[in-house]
């Protein structure tokens, strides 16, 4: 029985060291491997971002969408110039027909206000479209799909 206790005591004394040995030989290298693998995957992901950007830009659907957007927006800007011209003509015609402003009644003032508000709204909308067109024209990943028949910028 003495021999059994002696052996049990030796095993119990060596148990903590055995656990540390397993930790250093198995667990620590495994954790280190996982950390390094995760780090390398992160580096790989960062390194692949430029290629993903190029693939997204050169995607056929993206190319067609951007080409059509520039064509449509250029047409909308041209049409808005005509709408503004027509609205300005209506304001000018109203002023000519209504006579002196001091002689206007309430309905004349309201109609003039409505016409000028419409004109201002059309002008502001055109400015927004022009700003968006010009901003996209400056974007490298968008402007390459504009086409040669469209202006670089719109005024």
C-alpha positions as CSV (number, residue, x, y, z in Angstrom):
1,X,0.0,0.0,0.0
2,X,3.0,2.2,0.7
3,X,4.1,1.7,-2.9
4,X,0.7,2.7,-4.2
5,X,0.7,5.9,-2.2
6,X,4.2,6.7,-3.4
7,X,3.2,6.2,-7.0
8,X,0.0,8.3,-6.5
9,X,2.0,11.1,-4.9
10,X,4.4,11.1,-7.9
11,X,1.6,11.3,-10.4
12,X,-0.1,14.1,-8.5
13,X,3.2,16.0,-8.3
14,X,3.7,15.6,-12.0
15,X,0.1,16.4,-13.1
16,X,0.5,20.2,-13.2
17,X,3.7,19.9,-15.2
18,X,2.0,17.5,-17.6
19,X,-0.9,20.0,-18.1
20,X,1.7,22.8,-18.8
21,X,3.6,20.5,-21.2
22,X,0.4,19.8,-23.1
23,X,-0.4,23.5,-23.1
24,X,3.0,24.4,-24.5
25,X,3.2,21.5,-27.0
26,X,-0.5,21.4,-28.3
27,X,-2.7,24.3,-27.2
28,X,-0.2,27.2,-27.7
29,X,0.9,26.2,-31.2
30,X,-2.8,25.7,-32.2
31,X,-3.7,29.2,-30.9
32,X,-0.7,30.6,-32.6
33,X,-1.6,28.9,-35.9
34,X,-5.2,30.2,-35.7
35,X,-4.0,33.8,-35.0
36,X,-1.5,33.7,-37.9
37,X,-4.0,32.2,-40.3
38,X,-6.6,34.8,-39.3
39,X,-4.1,37.6,-39.7
40,X,-3.0,36.3,-43.2
41,X,-6.6,36.0,-44.3
42,X,-7.2,39.7,-43.3
43,X,-4.1,40.7,-45.2
44,X,-5.4,38.7,-48.2
45,X,-8.8,40.3,-48.0
46,X,-7.2,43.8,-47.9
47,X,-4.9,43.0,-50.8
48,X,-7.8,41.8,-52.9
49,X,-9.9,44.9,-52.5
50,X,-8.5,46.8,-55.5
51,X,-9.3,43.8,-57.7
52,X,-12.8,43.7,-56.4
53,X,-13.3,47.3,-57.2
54,X,-12.1,46.8,-60.8
55,X,-14.4,43.8,-61.2
56,X,-17.3,45.7,-59.9
57,X,-16.6,48.7,-62.2
58,X,-16.1,46.6,-65.3
59,X,-19.2,44.4,-64.7
60,X,-21.4,44.4,-67.8
61,X,-24.5,45.5,-65.9
62,X,-22.6,48.4,-64.3
63,X,-21.1,49.5,-67.6
64,X,-24.6,49.6,-69.3
65,X,-26.2,51.3,-66.3
66,X,-23.6,54.1,-66.2
67,X,-23.7,54.6,-70.0
68,X,-27.5,54.8,-70.0
69,X,-27.4,57.1,-66.9
70,X,-25.1,59.6,-68.7
71,X,-27.3,59.5,-71.8
72,X,-30.5,59.9,-69.9
73,X,-29.2,62.6,-67.6
74,X,-27.8,64.6,-70.6
75,X,-31.3,64.3,-72.2
76,X,-33.0,65.4,-69.0
77,X,-30.7,68.4,-68.7
78,X,-31.4,69.4,-72.3
79,X,-35.1,69.0,-71.8
80,X,-35.0,71.1,-68.6
81,X,-33.4,74.0,-70.5
82,X,-36.4,74.0,-72.8
83,X,-38.8,73.8,-69.8
84,X,-37.0,76.8,-68.2
85,X,-37.2,78.7,-71.4
86,X,-40.9,78.0,-71.7
87,X,-41.6,78.9,-68.1
88,X,-39.6,82.2,-68.4
89,X,-41.7,82.9,-71.5
90,X,-44.9,82.4,-69.5
91,X,-43.7,84.8,-66.8
92,X,-42.7,87.4,-69.4
93,X,-46.0,87.0,-71.2
94,X,-47.9,87.3,-67.9
95,X,-46.0,90.5,-67.0
96,X,-46.8,92.0,-70.4
97,X,-50.5,91.1,-70.3
98,X,-51.1,92.0,-66.6
99,X,-49.7,95.6,-67.0
100,X,-48.1,97.6,-64.2
101,X,-47.5,95.6,-61.0
102,X,-49.1,98.4,-58.9
103,X,-52.4,97.7,-60.7
104,X,-52.4,93.9,-60.1
105,X,-55.2,92.5,-58.0
106,X,-54.8,89.6,-55.6
107,X,-55.3,86.9,-58.3
108,X,-52.7,88.5,-60.6
109,X,-50.2,88.5,-57.7
110,X,-51.0,84.9,-56.9
111,X,-50.6,83.8,-60.5
112,X,-47.3,85.7,-60.8
113,X,-46.1,84.0,-57.6
114,X,-47.1,80.6,-59.0
115,X,-45.4,81.2,-62.3
116,X,-42.2,82.4,-60.7
117,X,-42.2,79.6,-58.2
118,X,-42.5,77.1,-61.0
119,X,-39.7,78.8,-62.9
120,X,-37.4,78.8,-59.8
121,X,-38.2,75.1,-59.1
122,X,-37.3,74.2,-62.7
123,X,-34.0,76.2,-62.4
124,X,-33.1,74.5,-59.1
125,X,-33.9,71.1,-60.4
126,X,-31.7,71.7,-63.5
127,X,-28.9,72.9,-61.3
128,X,-29.1,69.7,-59.2
129,X,-29.0,67.5,-62.4
130,X,-26.1,69.5,-63.7
131,X,-24.2,69.2,-60.4
132,X,-24.8,65.4,-60.3
133,X,-23.8,65.0,-64.0
134,X,-20.6,67.0,-63.4
135,X,-19.8,65.1,-60.2
136,X,-20.1,61.7,-61.9
137,X,-18.1,63.0,-64.8
138,X,-15.2,63.6,-62.4
139,X,-15.4,60.0,-61.0
140,X,-12.9,57.8,-62.8
141,X,-15.0,54.7,-62.3
142,X,-18.1,56.3,-63.8
143,X,-16.8,58.7,-66.5
144,X,-15.2,56.0,-68.6
145,X,-18.7,54.8,-69.6
146,X,-20.0,58.2,-70.7
147,X,-19.3,57.9,-74.4
148,X,-17.6,60.3,-76.8
149,X,-20.8,62.1,-77.9
150,X,-21.5,63.5,-74.5
151,X,-20.0,66.6,-73.0
152,X,-17.3,66.3,-70.3
153,X,-19.3,68.8,-68.1
154,X,-22.6,70.7,-68.5
155,X,-23.2,74.3,-67.6
